Amino acid sequence: MRITFIGSFVKTKTGIERINEELIKRLIQDDEIEKIDIIAPKQRAHLQDIVIKSDKVRLQTFPTSFLKLLFFIPRFIKTIGGNPVCVIANIRPIAIIAYLCCFFKYQTKIIQIVPDIIAWHYPKLFPFIVSLSFKIFGILFKNFPSLYIVHSEFTKNDLITEWGIDEKKIKVVKLGTFIKPHQPRDNFGSKKILFVGTIEPRKGLDKLLDAYEIIKQEIPDVELIICGKIGWKVKDLVLKLNKMISTNTKVKYLGYVDDDKLINLYREVDVCVYPSFYEGFGLPPLEAMACGCPVIVSNTSSLPEVVGEAGITVDPIDVKQLATAIKEVILNDALKRKLSIAGIQKAEEYDLNVNLLQLIEVIKNA
C-alpha cells in the first residue's frame, strides 16, 4: 500500500504534531505499507532520522512563499494522484491543494484528519491564511474527503452540525499520552498551580492569571508555573504575563519543557489547570491525570469528554468560579488524593499504542 501524508513537523513538537510523527513511525513498521510520500513545509519538516532514513519514506518539502509554491504544485498533485491514499493531518493551505486532485479525476482516497475546527468558529484567533483555509475548505471542499478522522465525539458532532458531514464518513479515534500512568500521589501541599499548553488566547491563560490574583489574597504563598511555547495572536497576553512575572516571584514561565521535566512538575504541583475554551481533545489534562495530578478543565468542547468524572470542570469565562475551584483543590488534601486516583484510572483508558494501531487500521481500510 502506498500513501501520501501531508503534515507539519516543527522542531519542538507538542500534542498532535508528536502524535503525527509517531503515526508515521508506526506506518513504516507496518509490512503492508510499501511507500510513504511525506509533504511538508520546508521550515516545518523536522522529522526523526528513523523516518528520514527509512527506505519507505520520500520527503518532499515546499517553500513558504506563495509565489514559489506555485511552481511546486504540479509535482505535489502528481505525487498525491500517484498513491491510492492521501492522509492530510490538518486543514492548512497546502491541504487545499490536495483537493485539486479531485478535478484531475485521480482515484486517490483522501483521509482528512481534523483535530478541531476552532479556526472556523473563531477566525480572528489565527493567522489570516489559516482561517482562510478553513473557510475555503468548509465552503468548497468539505464533501471531498472519503473519510474524516477526529479524536472526540465533540469534534464529530461539530463537523455534523457546522458542515453537514455524513456521520458515516466520520471515524472517532481517541488519542493517548506518551506518559505511562503512574501510581497515585500523596505528596501534596506544594501550593503550586500548573498550566501546560501553547500560549495563545483560546487556552484561557489570561483568565487563569486573573484567577491567580484572587487566589493569592487567601493563599499568599501560592505559586503559578506556566509551560508552553508562544503561539499566535499573543501580544497583549504576553505583555500581561511579563508584567505579572516582573512583579511577582511566585509566577514562573518555563517555556517549552521536555517529558522528564514535565512529569516531575505533574508529580510536584497540587493541581494542573487547563481553562481552554475550545479543544478537539486536550492532551495536557490527560498527561496530568496519568501522573496522578488533579486537574481542573473547562466545561466546554471536548474536555469534559476526556476527563470524565476524574476532573473538575468549570466555566472558563467565570474567573471567580475558576479561582474557587483551584482554592478548593489546593486546600483539600482528601480531594487531591481522590482526584489523583480517579485521574490515573481515567488515563488508563487512553492507551496510545492501542489507539495508534486503530488509526493505522482505519487508514489501511479506507
Secondary structure, 3 states (H helix, E strand, C coil): CEEEEECCECCCCCHHHHHHHHHHHHHHHCCCCCEEEEEEEHHHECCCHHHHCCCCEEEEEECCCHHHHCCCHHHHHHHHHHCCEEEECCCCHHHHHHHHHHHHCCCCEEEEECCCCHHHHCHHHCCHHHHHHHHHHHHHHCCCCCEEEECCHHHHHHHHHHHCCCHHHEEECCCCCCCCCCCCCCCCCCCEEEEECCECHHHCHHHHHHHHHHHHHHCCCCEEEEECCECCCCHHHHHHHHHHHHHCCCEEEEECCCHHHHHHHHCCCCEEEECCCCCCCCHHHHHHHHCCCCEEEECCCCHHHHHHHHCEEECCCCHHHHHHHHHHHHHCHHHHHHHHHHHHHHHCCCCHHHHHHHHHHHHHCC
